[in-house]
Amino acid sequence: MNRKIEFIDLKAQYAHLKDSINSRIQKVLEHGQYIMGPEVRELEQRLEAFTGARHCITVASGTEALLISLMALGVGPGDEIITTPFTFVATAEVIVLLGATPVFVDIEPDTCNIDAGLIEAKITPRTRAIMPVSLYGQPSDMDAINAIAARHGNIPVIEDAAQSFGAEYRGRKSCNLSTIGCTSFFPSKPLGCYGDGGAIFTSDDAIAQACREIRVHGQSQRYVHTRIGVGGRMDTLQCAIVLAKLDRFDIEIRHRLDAGENYRSLLDDVPGVQQLAVHDDRTCVWGQFTVQVEKREAVLDHLKNAGIPTAVHYPVPLHRQPAYQSLCYTSDTLENSERVASRVFSLPMHPYIDNDMQVRIVYEIARALT
Ligand SMILES: *Cc1c(COP(=O)(O)O)cnc(C)c1O
């Protein structure tokens, strides 16, 4: 009997980690410090060591990580933030929430990341940050982006690394590639908790201090509110779960890389499938394993009937979303984003997928395309 194919298999992961997750949770239940308990700082220290960033600040979600980062930079009305329209909505949402304007720059059609070559033309005196997204788990061309930012008075660069925790770029870890890196521990991300969670990474002491204060209502000491903040802490139980998962994370990353390579070689033989380009100087941890086809709807229908779950990341670029189309000014057509949004879909991907499943999935894609 074939094993059922899950889009993301958190139960298989739990089976491998059951004892350590249970005992980590038990420990929190016994000490009872549910908010800012010892596991919070323990996790931050482990993640500082993992990424090489000097500071890690855990927060309530990936969205909150992005929001607090922009607040720490003092972003507000009139400011412009350069980013990509081909991302999860949170990337642009936090910009708009602060009264700033997202300035969308088109993507590279082969990596689906922001086209660094188009950024410089969009810089104005109001540009307050550049926010590339490491989409599908592959970092953008961060050195090129950092160099542009440096040439224009050291504009801060925030990597939205919600999908790329564990990836590398030129030997450095995602989240430690620019002024600030933000990630998410949403359950389906490469390193997930069992609820909402996220983290901010920086090696800038002043930004780190600002983020720590903003996370707790702008408080520098108890009931001394030196700035406007939010209630943005990650709770102790979620930190404990990530700590347990970290012990297996390197193994899981290896499995993700292997599963990605396996898909790529299987799909090489299938005409009509355009694969993501992955650059030699970086790794993609396949937060999503996403490909492009013409006639996507027919392929998705076929896969659904064959019992293979899929998803579309993302069907509508943000400049076409009802709430955003009037907010961000761009005279550009952003045609790569629009074309890619009409062609992408994501295949089941997690560290516990096996070759049999991948062969079945690719076989059904090939059938759908003939
Ligand atoms: C998931 C995700 C976020 C938001 O993370 P949450 O933890 O769900 O708030 C932001 N940006 C990108 C690119 C994401 O994939």
The ligand as a Tripos MOL2 file, in Angstrom:
@<TRIPOS>MOLECULE
LIG
   15    15     1     0     0
SMALL
NO_CHARGES

@<TRIPOS>ATOM
      1 C1          5.2800   33.0170    6.2420 C.3       1 LIG1
      2 C2          5.8190   34.2720    5.7180 C.ar      1 LIG1
      3 C3          5.7410   35.4760    6.4480 C.ar      1 LIG1
      4 C4          4.9640   35.6240    7.7200 C.3       1 LIG1
      5 O1          5.2890   34.7570    8.7430 O.3       1 LIG1
      6 P1          4.2030   34.4560    9.8820 P.3       1 LIG1
      7 O2          4.9950   33.7510   10.9340 O.co2     1 LIG1
      8 O3          3.1510   33.6040    9.2790 O.co2     1 LIG1
      9 O4          3.6690   35.7530   10.3660 O.co2     1 LIG1
     10 C5          6.3570   36.6050    5.9160 C.ar      1 LIG1
     11 N1          6.9870   36.5560    4.7290 N.ar      1 LIG1
     12 C6          7.0660   35.4380    3.9930 C.ar      1 LIG1
     13 C7          7.8060   35.4530    2.7060 C.3       1 LIG1
     14 C8          6.4670   34.2550    4.4560 C.ar      1 LIG1
     15 O5          6.5360   33.1420    3.7090 O.3       1 LIG1
@<TRIPOS>BOND
     1     1     2 1
     2     2     3 ar
     3     2    14 ar
     4     3     4 1
     5     3    10 ar
     6     4     5 1
     7     5     6 1
     8     6     7 2
     9     6     8 1
    10     6     9 1
    11    10    11 ar
    12    11    12 ar
    13    12    13 1
    14    12    14 ar
    15    14    15 1
@<TRIPOS>SUBSTRUCTURE
     1 LIG1         1 GROUP 0 **** ****
